[in-house]
Amino acid sequence: MRKSFYKSVLVLFFVSLAFASCRTEESELIESPPEDVLVASSTVTRLMQNVSINDGSIDNIIDYANCFNIKLPVKVNANGQEITINYENDYKKIEYIFDDSDDDVDTISITYPIQIILKDFSEVVINNNTELLSYSSNCNGENEYDEDIECLDFNYPISAFIFNSNDEIIYTLQITNDSEIFNLIQNLDNFDFVSLRFPLTLTIYDGTELIINDLNQLETTIEAYKDSCDEDDDYDFNDDDCNDCNPLQLIDILTNCSDWTVDKLKRYGNDYDDVYDGYTFNFQKDGTVSVYYSGGSAYGTWTASGAGNNITVTIDIPDLPYCNNDWILHEISEYSETKIDLRVGSYSRLRYENICN
């Protein structure tokens, strides 16, 4: 009895060290261990760990490394502009700066020291570029296979039950993030039995939620979806700028803000930035566009259709031929100014800008 008591105390102490989440203790006796017991090194626990592993690709625009990310906040210099990255959404600020001109060489430098978060959520202090390179050189390159699964995520919280050898639930963990579930699986050998509370929910890459009722279904679902999306483990920061764009959003921005000006204009590789200098463009919800400039005006039509990175914006203003094309919406930027970036391939570009309230 005393041996069993000390063993339970040790297990509880280990759990307390391993997890910093909110927990509740339970004292519950069941007849036998649950059938859905997590087993170290099993297929389902390996898959669960790969779903929860820290993905480092989100900040590739700074560190060009897929196997770790820089802990925020971090200060960087992008093309001569000092900015502080406080949140994940702030990475777009760097991209907006890089996209401002096609004719320069984009550069970025980091203010050290920084901390990086490795795939197992451990943290390392980095003092200079040499130290950062020593870690990034061990990461897989662009779009190379890696073990992390990014096409689906766990919905939290998830409850896990810790059993002792007498089939008693001695602890209930409330798992609230990827780090905690990763560490639970890492330390399964330290427990007699561990089971999850079902049902639990997974969210796949397109936002669809899937209800999971047991470990077998969890395994088959992760297997089915693990390679179903583009994990974006590359250094092309322009290939997903409009993942969440939609025509209604574009129409709303263009029509609720008046007097747009042409900021960038390139046709077939030739720059025409100044051709429409002093022209103001006004887009209407009925699909008409009016242009005013010193001594004259011009009128035409415009439409927007499609979704995501495949939204076509057709502009037809007979008197302004350089504006006319079946453009693809490349990006909607609302950093310091509102900019609507339209492109066709690499050689034609039309960007409108405005200061919208």
C-alpha positions in Angstrom: 0.0 0.0 0.0 2.8 2.4 1.0 4.7 1.5 -2.2 1.6 2.2 -4.3 1.1 5.5 -2.5 4.7 6.7 -3.2 4.4 5.7 -6.8 1.3 7.8 -7.2 3.0 10.8 -5.5 5.9 10.5 -7.9 3.6 10.4 -10.9 1.7 13.4 -9.7 5.0 15.3 -9.2 6.2 14.5 -12.7 3.0 15.6 -14.2 3.1 18.9 -12.3 6.5 19.6 -13.7 5.8 18.5 -17.2 2.6 20.6 -17.8 2.0 24.2 -16.9 -1.7 24.2 -17.9 -4.8 24.4 -15.7 -5.5 20.9 -14.3 -8.1 19.3 -12.1 -7.6 16.2 -10.0 -10.1 13.4 -10.1 -10.4 10.3 -8.0 -12.4 7.8 -10.0 -12.3 4.0 -9.9 -13.1 2.1 -13.1 -13.2 -1.6 -13.6 -10.3 -1.8 -16.2 -8.0 0.5 -18.1 -9.8 2.1 -21.1 -9.4 0.5 -24.5 -8.1 3.7 -26.1 -4.8 3.8 -24.2 -2.0 5.9 -25.7 1.0 3.7 -26.3 4.5 5.3 -26.7 5.9 4.9 -30.3 2.6 3.6 -31.7 1.4 4.9 -35.1 -1.3 7.1 -33.6 0.9 8.8 -31.0 3.6 9.4 -33.7 1.0 11.1 -35.8 -0.4 13.1 -32.9 3.1 14.3 -32.1 3.7 15.3 -35.7 0.5 17.3 -35.7 1.5 19.1 -32.5 5.2 19.6 -33.4 6.3 23.3 -33.6 6.2 24.4 -37.2 9.0 26.9 -38.0 8.0 27.9 -41.5 5.7 30.8 -40.4 8.6 33.2 -40.1 10.7 32.1 -43.1 10.7 35.6 -44.4 13.1 36.4 -41.5 15.1 33.3 -40.8 14.8 31.0 -43.9 14.4 28.0 -41.6 11.6 25.5 -41.5 12.5 23.7 -38.2 12.3 26.6 -35.7 10.8 30.0 -35.4 12.0 33.2 -33.7 10.3 34.0 -30.4 8.4 37.2 -30.5 8.8 40.1 -30.2 11.8 40.6 -32.4 13.2 43.8 -34.1 14.4 43.7 -37.7 15.5 46.0 -40.4 13.8 45.4 -43.7 15.2 47.4 -46.6 16.3 50.1 -44.2 13.1 50.3 -42.2 13.2 49.4 -38.5 10.1 47.5 -37.4 9.2 45.4 -34.4 7.4 42.1 -35.0 5.1 41.6 -32.0 2.5 39.1 -33.5 2.4 36.6 -36.3 0.3 39.0 -38.4 3.2 41.5 -38.4 5.2 39.3 -40.8 3.1 40.9 -43.5 4.7 44.2 -42.7 8.0 42.9 -44.0 6.4 41.6 -47.1 4.7 44.9 -47.7 8.1 46.6 -47.5 9.6 44.1 -49.9 6.8 44.4 -52.3 7.0 48.2 -52.5 9.5 48.1 -55.3 10.4 45.5 -57.9 13.7 47.2 -58.7 15.7 46.8 -55.5 17.3 44.0 -53.6 15.4 43.0 -50.5 17.5 42.8 -47.3 16.6 42.0 -43.7 18.7 42.0 -40.6 17.9 40.9 -37.1 18.6 42.8 -33.8 20.3 40.3 -31.5 20.1 38.6 -29.0 17.0 36.6 -29.9 15.5 33.3 -28.8 14.4 30.6 -31.2 11.8 27.9 -30.5 12.8 24.4 -31.7 10.4 21.8 -33.0 10.1 20.3 -29.5 9.3 23.7 -28.1 12.6 24.1 -26.3 14.2 27.5 -26.5 17.7 28.6 -27.4 19.4 32.0 -27.1 21.0 33.2 -30.3 23.5 36.0 -30.2 24.5 36.5 -33.8 24.0 35.5 -37.5 26.6 32.7 -37.2 24.8 31.0 -34.3 21.5 31.3 -36.2 23.0 29.8 -39.3 24.4 26.9 -37.3 20.7 26.0 -36.5 19.1 26.8 -39.8 21.7 24.7 -41.7 20.3 21.6 -40.0 16.7 22.3 -41.3 15.3 20.7 -44.4 15.3 23.0 -47.4 12.4 24.4 -49.4 9.5 22.0 -49.8 11.5 19.0 -48.6 9.8 16.3 -46.6 9.7 16.9 -42.9 7.8 15.2 -40.1 5.5 18.0 -39.0 1.9 17.8 -40.2 0.4 21.2 -41.0 -2.8 20.2 -42.8 -4.8 19.7 -39.7 -4.8 20.9 -36.1 -6.2 19.8 -32.7 -9.0 21.9 -31.2 -8.3 22.7 -27.6 -8.8 22.1 -24.8 -8.4 18.3 -24.8 -8.7 16.2 -21.6 -6.3 13.4 -20.9 -6.7 10.9 -18.0 -3.7 9.5 -16.1 -4.3 6.0 -14.6 -2.3 4.1 -12.1 -1.6 0.4 -12.1 -4.9 -0.2 -10.2 -6.9 1.2 -13.0 -7.7 4.4 -11.1 -7.9 7.8 -12.7 -5.4 9.7 -10.5 -5.2 12.9 -12.6 -7.0 14.7 -15.4 -5.0 17.0 -17.6 -6.5 19.9 -19.4 -4.3 20.2 -22.5 -4.6 23.7 -24.0 -2.0 23.9 -26.8 0.4 22.0 -29.1 3.3 22.2 -26.7 1.4 20.4 -23.9 0.2 17.5 -26.1 3.7 17.2 -27.6 5.2 16.9 -24.1 2.5 14.4 -23.0 3.4 12.1 -25.8 7.1 12.6 -25.2 6.6 11.4 -21.6 4.1 8.6 -22.0 6.6 6.0 -20.6 6.5 7.8 -17.2 2.8 6.9 -16.7 1.0 3.6 -16.2 -1.8 4.4 -18.6 -2.9 7.5 -20.4 -6.2 7.9 -22.2 -7.9 10.8 -24.1 -11.5 12.0 -23.5 -13.5 11.6 -26.7 -15.1 13.0 -28.7 -12.4 15.6 -29.7 -12.3 17.8 -32.7 -9.7 18.3 -35.5 -9.7 21.3 -37.9 -8.4 20.6 -41.4 -6.7 23.1 -43.6 -9.8 24.5 -45.2 -11.5 25.2 -41.8 -13.7 22.1 -41.7 -14.1 20.6 -38.3 -14.1 16.8 -37.9 -15.5 15.1 -34.8 -13.2 12.2 -33.6 -14.7 9.4 -31.4 -11.8 7.1 -30.7 -8.1 6.5 -31.3 -8.6 4.4 -34.4 -10.6 7.2 -36.1 -8.0 9.7 -35.0 -5.2 7.7 -36.6 -7.1 7.1 -39.9 -8.2 10.8 -40.1 -4.7 12.2 -39.6 -3.3 9.7 -42.2 -6.0 10.7 -44.6 -5.3 14.5 -44.4 -1.7 14.8 -43.5 -0.6 15.4 -47.1 -3.7 17.2 -48.3 -2.5 20.8 -48.4 0.4 23.0 -49.3 2.4 23.4 -46.1 4.1 26.5 -47.5 7.6 25.3 -46.5 9.2 27.6 -49.1 10.8 31.0 -49.4 8.3 32.4 -52.0 6.5 34.9 -49.9 4.2 36.1 -52.7 2.6 32.7 -53.5 -0.1 33.0 -50.8 -0.7 36.7 -50.4 -4.4 36.4 -51.3 -5.3 33.1 -49.7 -8.2 34.8 -47.8 -9.1 37.4 -50.4 -12.6 37.5 -51.9 -14.3 39.7 -54.5 -16.7 41.2 -52.0 -13.8 42.4 -49.9 -12.1 44.0 -52.9 -15.3 45.7 -54.0 -15.9 47.0 -50.6 -12.4 48.5 -50.3 -12.4 50.0 -53.8 -15.9 51.5 -53.7 -15.8 52.9 -50.1 -12.6 54.9 -50.7 -12.5 57.6 -53.4 -9.7 59.1 -55.5 -7.4 56.2 -56.0 -4.1 56.9 -57.7 -1.7 54.7 -59.7 1.3 53.8 -57.6 3.0 51.2 -59.8 2.4 50.5 -63.5 4.3 48.0 -65.6 3.4 46.5 -68.9 5.4 43.8 -70.6 8.4 44.6 -68.5 8.3 48.4 -69.2 7.7 50.9 -66.4 4.9 53.4 -66.8 4.7 54.6 -63.2 4.3 58.3 -64.2 2.0 57.9 -67.2 -1.1 58.5 -65.1 0.5 60.8 -62.5 -2.2 63.2 -61.2 -5.1 60.9 -62.3 -7.7 59.9 -59.7 -9.8 56.7 -60.1 -13.2 56.2 -58.6 -14.8 52.7 -58.6 -18.5 52.3 -58.3 -20.5 49.2 -57.1 -22.4 49.2 -60.4 -19.2 48.2 -62.2 -18.4 51.6 -63.6 -15.1 53.5 -63.0 -14.5 57.2 -63.6 -11.2 58.9 -63.9 -10.4 62.6 -63.5 -7.2 64.4 -64.4 -6.2 68.0 -65.2 -8.2 69.0 -68.2 -10.2 65.9 -68.8 -11.9 62.7 -67.7 -12.3 59.1 -68.8 -14.9 56.4 -68.1 -15.0 52.6 -68.2 -16.0 49.4 -66.5 -14.5 47.0 -64.0 -15.5 43.6 -62.6 -14.0 41.2 -60.0 -14.7 37.5 -59.8 -13.0 34.3 -58.5 -11.7 33.4 -55.1 -8.4 33.4 -53.1 -5.3 33.7 -55.2 -7.4 33.4 -58.4 -9.5 36.6 -58.4 -9.6 38.2 -61.8 -10.1 42.0 -61.9 -11.0 43.1 -65.4 -10.5 46.8 -66.1 -11.6 48.4 -69.4 -11.1 52.2 -69.7 -10.9 52.8 -73.5 -9.0 56.1 -73.1 -6.4 54.7 -70.7 -5.1 51.6 -72.4 -2.3 50.9 -70.0 -4.9 50.2 -67.3 -6.8 47.7 -69.3 -6.3 44.0 -68.7 -7.7 40.8 -67.1 -5.6 41.4 -64.0 -5.1 38.9 -61.1 -5.5 40.3 -57.6 -2.1 39.7 -56.1 -2.5 41.4 -52.7 -4.5 43.8 -50.6 -2.1 45.7 -48.4 -3.3 47.9 -45.5 0.0 48.6 -43.8 0.6 52.4 -43.9 -1.6 53.0 -47.0 -4.2 50.9 -48.6 -2.8 49.3 -51.8 -4.5 47.1 -54.4 -1.8 45.1 -56.2 -2.9 43.6 -59.6 -0.6 41.5 -61.8 -0.4 39.4 -64.9 2.7 37.1 -64.7 6.0 38.7 -63.8 6.0 41.5 -66.4 2.7 43.4 -66.0 1.6 45.2 -62.8 -0.9 47.8 -61.8 -1.1 49.0 -58.2 -3.6 51.5 -56.9 -3.0 53.3 -53.6 -5.0 55.4 -51.2 -5.3 56.6 -47.7 -8.6 55.2 -46.6 -10.3 56.0 -43.3 
